[in-house]
Amino acid sequence: MDDAAVDIPAKEYMDPLSYINWLVTYMIPETDNPASTQRSATYFLTIHDDSYADYSNVGGSYFKITKISSNYRTVPTFNTYTVDVGYPGGDNPGENLVMDF
C-alpha cells in the first residue's frame, strides 16, 4: 500500500473486525497532509464472504483494504458496506437473506 505512517490512539473493548475497520479509517495516502481533514483518497475495508472459495483462490472468506482515489477532495469516512440483496444461495432460497445490518 502507499499509505502514510500515522499515530493511532489506543482503543479498547472492540471486537476484532470493528477494530480492523477502525484502523483502516486512520489510513491516509502518503502524499496527503496528516493535519488536514481533506483527503485525495479514502481507504475502505471490504469483506468478501466466499466461504466455498467460488470466487477467489484464497480458500474462503477474506477481507481486503481498497484505496479509492478521486479527482476531487473527500472528507474521510468509514463503515461503507455493499449488500447483495437476493443473492442466490444454494439449495435453500432463503439462505442469504439480509435480516439485520
C-alpha positions in Angstrom: 0.0 0.0 0.0 1.0 3.6 -0.4 -0.4 4.8 2.9 1.5 7.1 5.3 2.6 6.1 8.8 0.2 7.8 11.3 -0.2 8.0 15.0 -3.2 6.0 16.1 -4.7 6.4 19.6 -5.2 3.3 21.8 -8.6 1.6 21.6 -10.0 -1.0 23.9 -13.1 -3.2 24.1 -13.8 -3.8 20.4 -14.4 -7.0 18.5 -11.6 -7.8 16.0 -13.5 -6.9 12.9 -14.6 -3.5 14.2 -11.0 -2.9 15.4 -9.6 -3.6 11.9 -12.2 -1.3 10.3 -11.4 1.4 12.9 -7.7 1.1 12.0 -8.5 1.5 8.3 -10.3 4.8 9.0 -6.9 6.2 10.0 -5.2 5.3 6.8 -4.2 8.3 4.6 -2.3 8.5 1.3 1.4 9.2 1.9 1.1 12.4 -0.2 -1.7 13.9 2.0 -1.1 16.2 4.9 -2.0 14.3 8.1 -3.1 17.6 9.8 -5.7 18.2 7.0 -9.3 16.9 7.2 -9.5 16.6 3.4 -8.1 13.6 1.6 -7.1 12.8 -2.0 -8.3 9.2 -1.5 -10.1 7.1 1.1 -9.4 3.6 2.2 -12.2 1.1 2.7 -12.4 -2.4 4.3 -14.3 -4.8 2.2 -15.3 -8.3 3.4 -15.7 -11.0 0.8 -17.8 -13.8 2.2 -16.6 -16.5 -0.2 -17.0 -19.4 2.2 -16.9 -22.0 -0.6 -13.9 -20.4 -2.4 -16.0 -20.0 -5.5 -14.7 -16.6 -6.5 -11.1 -16.4 -5.1 -8.0 -18.6 -4.7 -7.6 -17.7 -1.0 -9.6 -20.7 0.1 -12.6 -19.0 1.6 -13.8 -15.7 3.1 -11.3 -12.8 3.3 -11.1 -9.0 3.8 -9.4 -6.5 1.6 -8.3 -2.9 2.0 -9.0 -0.8 -1.1 -7.9 2.7 -1.9 -10.5 4.8 -3.7 -8.8 7.8 -5.4 -10.8 10.7 -6.6 -10.3 13.8 -8.8 -11.8 15.9 -6.0 -11.2 16.1 -2.3 -13.3 14.0 0.0 -13.8 14.0 3.7 -12.7 10.8 5.4 -15.5 8.3 6.2 -15.9 4.8 7.4 -18.5 2.0 7.7 -19.2 1.6 4.0 -21.0 -1.6 3.1 -22.2 -3.4 -0.1 -25.1 -5.7 0.5 -26.2 -8.2 -2.2 -29.9 -8.4 -1.6 -31.4 -11.5 -3.2 -28.1 -13.1 -3.9 -28.7 -16.8 -4.8 -28.0 -19.3 -2.1 -27.5 -23.0 -2.6 -30.5 -25.3 -2.2 -32.3 -23.1 0.3 -33.7 -19.9 -1.4 -33.8 -18.1 1.9 -30.2 -18.9 2.9 -28.7 -15.5 2.1 -31.5 -13.1 3.2 -30.3 -9.8 4.8 -32.0 -9.9 8.2 -30.1 -7.2 10.1 -27.4 -4.7 9.5 
